[in-house]
Amino acid sequence: MIESADKGATGRQIVDWLHSLERNWASLHFGEVKVETRGGKHEFEVQVLLNDLDPNAVRVELYAGGVMGGVPVRQEMKRVSELAGAPGRHVYSAAVSAGRPPAGYTARAIPHCEGVAIPLEEARIVWQRRSGYRHTPGSWRMAPSPNVQVYIHFFHSNQTLIDCVRPE
């Protein structure tokens, strides 16, 4: 019998993380998105309502598809604050190249746990909906709107099935 050095603590941590996702993932959603463009960069600030999810159990990033067969942009966002008077509502920020318009980037939340491959072992991804754009000189805002949950299923035959579910 092989015994791990941590006596199964890592396995228990992953199982606890998965249970937390099962209980709380559906309540995760995006709030207001702000963007300011300066110095050749778009500076995004995104509100994310995590509710009872541990902020360390979620990776928030900006995503932009590859252009003309290029590599997609995946820029991790840093958690900068929790909104006062709004438990579980956090603000994340990141700066990306202004080589494409702000609408070319989409915020998304991905489960995160050390030692777990995403999305192969846990395929939940919540995408920020891109509607309600409000443009003002020098900045760009998006009004909060319902999220779409995206579940990606990978099969051994290199086929991918993507289910998009709008929460009730």
C-alpha positions in Angstrom: 0.0 0.0 0.0 1.3 3.4 -1.0 0.7 6.2 1.6 0.9 9.8 0.7 3.2 12.1 2.7 0.2 14.4 3.6 -2.0 11.4 4.7 -4.6 12.2 2.1 -4.9 16.0 3.0 -4.6 17.0 -0.7 -7.3 14.6 -1.7 -9.6 15.9 1.0 -8.9 19.4 0.0 -9.9 18.7 -3.7 -13.1 16.8 -2.6 -14.0 19.8 -0.3 -13.4 22.2 -3.2 -15.6 20.2 -5.5 -18.4 20.0 -2.9 -18.1 23.8 -2.5 -18.4 24.3 -6.2 -21.5 22.0 -6.4 -23.2 24.0 -3.6 -22.2 27.5 -4.7 -21.2 27.8 -8.3 -24.6 28.5 -9.7 -24.8 31.7 -7.6 -21.6 33.2 -9.0 -22.3 36.1 -11.3 -20.7 39.2 -12.8 -21.7 42.8 -12.0 -20.5 46.0 -13.5 -17.6 46.1 -15.9 -15.5 49.3 -16.3 -12.8 49.9 -18.8 -10.5 52.9 -19.2 -8.1 53.1 -22.1 -4.8 54.9 -21.6 -1.2 54.4 -22.7 -2.0 51.7 -25.2 -3.7 49.6 -22.5 -7.3 48.8 -21.6 -7.6 48.7 -17.8 -10.5 46.5 -16.8 -12.3 46.5 -13.5 -14.9 43.8 -13.0 -17.3 43.1 -10.1 -17.8 39.4 -9.3 -20.3 38.2 -6.8 -18.8 35.0 -5.3 -21.4 34.7 -2.5 -20.1 31.8 -0.3 -17.3 30.7 -2.7 -13.8 31.1 -1.4 -12.1 33.7 -3.6 -9.0 31.4 -3.8 -11.3 28.7 -5.4 -12.0 30.8 -8.4 -9.7 32.3 -11.1 -11.1 35.3 -12.9 -9.6 36.2 -16.2 -10.1 38.2 -19.4 -10.4 36.1 -22.5 -10.1 37.1 -26.2 -10.1 34.6 -29.1 -7.0 34.3 -31.3 -7.0 36.6 -34.3 -6.4 34.9 -37.7 -5.3 31.6 -36.1 -3.3 33.3 -33.4 -3.1 32.3 -29.8 -6.1 33.4 -27.6 -5.4 36.0 -24.8 -6.0 34.7 -21.3 -5.1 37.4 -18.8 -5.6 36.6 -15.1 -7.3 39.3 -13.2 -6.1 40.2 -9.7 -8.6 40.6 -6.8 -8.1 44.1 -5.6 -10.9 44.6 -3.0 -14.2 43.4 -1.5 -17.0 46.0 -1.9 -17.9 47.6 1.5 -21.4 46.6 2.6 -21.6 43.8 0.0 -20.2 40.5 1.4 -19.0 38.2 -1.3 -18.8 40.9 -4.0 -15.2 41.4 -5.1 -13.5 43.7 -7.6 -10.9 42.2 -10.0 -8.6 44.2 -12.3 -6.3 43.6 -15.2 -4.7 45.6 -18.0 -4.5 44.2 -21.6 -3.3 45.6 -25.0 -5.5 48.2 -26.6 -4.7 46.6 -30.0 -8.3 45.4 -30.1 -11.4 47.1 -28.8 -12.6 46.5 -25.2 -15.6 44.5 -26.5 -13.0 42.0 -27.9 -12.4 40.9 -24.3 -14.7 38.9 -22.1 -14.4 38.3 -18.4 -14.8 34.7 -17.2 -14.6 32.8 -13.9 -13.0 29.4 -13.8 -12.8 27.0 -10.9 -9.3 27.0 -9.4 -7.6 24.5 -7.1 -3.9 23.6 -6.8 -3.3 20.2 -8.4 -6.5 20.1 -10.5 -6.4 20.4 -14.3 -9.0 22.9 -15.6 -11.2 22.3 -17.6 -10.6 18.5 -18.0 -11.4 17.6 -14.3 -13.9 20.4 -13.6 -15.4 22.1 -16.7 -17.5 24.8 -15.2 -16.8 28.3 -16.6 -19.1 31.3 -16.1 -18.8 33.9 -18.8 -19.6 37.6 -18.4 -22.5 38.4 -20.8 -21.6 41.1 -23.3 -24.7 43.2 -23.5 -25.7 46.7 -22.3 -22.5 48.5 -23.5 -22.3 52.1 -22.4 -19.6 54.2 -24.0 -18.4 57.4 -22.6 -15.3 59.4 -23.7 -12.2 57.6 -22.5 -14.1 54.8 -20.8 -16.4 51.9 -21.5 -19.0 50.3 -19.2 -21.2 47.3 -19.3 -24.4 47.0 -17.3 -24.8 43.9 -15.2 -26.9 41.1 -16.9 -27.6 37.4 -16.4 -24.8 35.0 -16.9 -24.6 32.0 -19.1 -23.0 28.9 -17.6 -20.9 27.0 -20.1 -20.1 23.4 -19.6 -17.5 21.9 -21.8 -17.4 18.1 -22.2 -14.3 16.5 -23.8 -14.5 13.1 -25.4 -11.7 10.7 -26.3 -12.5 11.0 -30.0 -11.4 14.7 -30.0 -15.0 15.9 -30.2 -16.1 18.7 -27.9 -19.7 19.3 -26.8 -20.5 22.8 -25.4 -23.7 23.3 -23.4 -24.8 26.8 -22.6 -27.3 27.1 -19.8 -29.0 30.3 -18.7 -29.8 30.1 -15.0 -33.5 30.3 -14.1 
